[in-house]
């Protein structure tokens, strides 16, 4: 669906995991990708037609990390307007299962675990920084 400003509707599902030390897992996006190259952010992406946000999340996390997420909860549902898309962001948090190996796809050049103070210093989209600041209690 395209709105009157020519932007396409695209809902997205995103995940961050928290490890036993209370650090957040974020991806360092590859330099060659279209959206936010070189930025740090949550894992996830577009929800495909016919998928629920949770189904989209599971598929995206499997594709991007080779990780099977089962234990996660929706903490934020918010509207967004991007440069070419608009829709809803569904942000989930889950406890990291360290029995699973993380395998990055080509969208990521790296990943890392960060505490809240370290997150503030990362090159992240302003909306992600705002989300973490506003909802940090829900993440922990």
Order of alpha helices (4+ residues) and beta strands (2+ residues): beta-beta-beta-beta-beta-alpha-beta-beta-beta-alpha-alpha
